[in-house]
Amino acid sequence: MSDLFNVSSSPHVRSKDTSSRIMQYVILALLPTTAFGIYNFGIKAAILIVVTIASCIASEWIYEKIVHKESTIKDCSSIVTGLLLALNLPPTLPWWEAVMGGVFAIIVVKMLFGGLGQNFMNPALGARCFLLIAFAADMTNFAIDSYSGATPLAAIRNGESVNLMDMFIGRTAGTIGETSAIAVLIGAIILILLGVIDLRIPATYIVTFVVFLLLFSGHGFDGNYIVAELCGGGLMLGAFFMATDYVTSPITPMGKIVFGICLGIFTGLFRIFGANAEGVSFAIILSNLLVPMIERYTVPRAFGVVKEAKKHE
């Protein structure tokens, strides 16, 4: 009888997916983008990826040794942070700046706020924005042997035409992981099939951004312009791999939709009215800061609870 009535605390239904397994799924989904980035930009990109990941792992291990905390390296979250940060860096970036970015992502954004599950913004994007502010010239230098011109988004802003097929495949200048839309989409399909991400956030993000372009870009229903804006920059990478971060995105169904709307509006504001042709990183970080408020107002009402009617005087 005691076996049938075992009293325990919630949760009583548990998922078989652990944090480490989810991180491994994300790494698997990022492999197409990583492989194409190395193919596209060569050994410089490979070195930058290895150095950035190593700096993130080392930062987490050293910090936990100093504060006498149990090591959490086995959960693979530092690897994911390092890989995402590397994919958001130009292949020409000096390796020591990438190391500084890795240290900032892990120590400042992640560990000082309690580690995995406690950070208030995406660590990789927080580090990218830090590097953009600290080393603006290096972070916006995309000139490499293969590509010497401006990025597609910069070309569009200057009124130049771009090759949509090159943007879709990835034969353009840009950061290591943002150039190939098809590689990012393959990874996104992997995440969806494995049940890692919910389509509410990326779908709402993309739809809102397209509506913003239709209303305020001045290009109207220009399909080529819209597709170029979607494939250019880090929008696809951000929508599927960073905006969907479990820790820094809402958990409520309606909250995810509101979050996606905020992402689309912020990205549109930065790209159309801002000084820079990009804007995804800052849009995601700003939306991360709004998550507590979004969740507060989108928590579903408990079953059986009714809103108290206002008393009439």
C-alpha positions, 0 to 999 in steps of 0.5 A: 500500500505504501508503494501506491501512496508515495507523497512527494513535492511537485512537479509530478510530471517530468520531462526526459530532456535535461538542460545538457541534452537541450544544449546538445540539440542546439549545438547540433542545430548550429552545425550547418551554420557553423560548417558553412561559416568555416567554408565561407570564410576559411581558417580565420573563422574556424580559429575564432570559433574555437577561441571563443568557445574555449574562452567561455568554458575557461571563464565558467570553470575559473569563476566556479573554482574561485567562488567554490561552486560546483562545476556546471561545465557539463551542461554544455551551456557555455559551449552554446554561448561561445558558439553563438557569440562566435557566429555573431562575430566578423571573421576578421575580428582579432582573437583577443577581442573574441576572448574578451567577449567570451569572458564578458558573456560568462562572467558579467552576463551569466555567472554574476547573476547566478549562472544558468537560468538566472541571467537577465539577457542572452549572454552571447548577444550581451557580449556582442553588444559589449564588443560593438561598443568597445571595438566598433571599428573591428566589429564592423569590419567585414572586408576579407579576401573573399568579400571586399564590399559592404554587407547586403544590408548596408548596400540596401541602405545605400540604394544598391541592388543585392543578389537574393540567391547569394544572400540565401545561400550565403555568398556575402560579407557578414558575420560568421553565422549570419550569411547563409539563410538556408543553413540557419533554416536547416538548423531551425527545422532541426530544433522544431522537429526535436521539440526544442523551440516553439514557433510562436516567437520566431513566427510572430517576430518575422511577421511583425517585422514584415508588417513594419517594413510594409508600413514604414520602409517606403518600399511598399510591397517590394518583395525583393526588398522584404526577402533581402531584409529577412535574409540579411543580417542576423535576423534568422539566426536571432529569431530561431536561436537567440530570441527563443532562449528559455531563460530570457524569453517568456514562458506564457503562450500570450507572452511569447506572442507579445515578445515576438511583436516587440522584437519585430517593432524594435528591429524595424525601428533600428533598421529603418530609422536607426544609424546602423543597418542591423539591429537584431542584437539590440532588439533582442536585448531590449525585449529581454528586459521587458520579459518580467513585465510581459509575463506579469500581464500575460499569466493565464487565469487559474481554472475556476478563478473569476475576475471580481466584478466592479462594485457600483456605487 
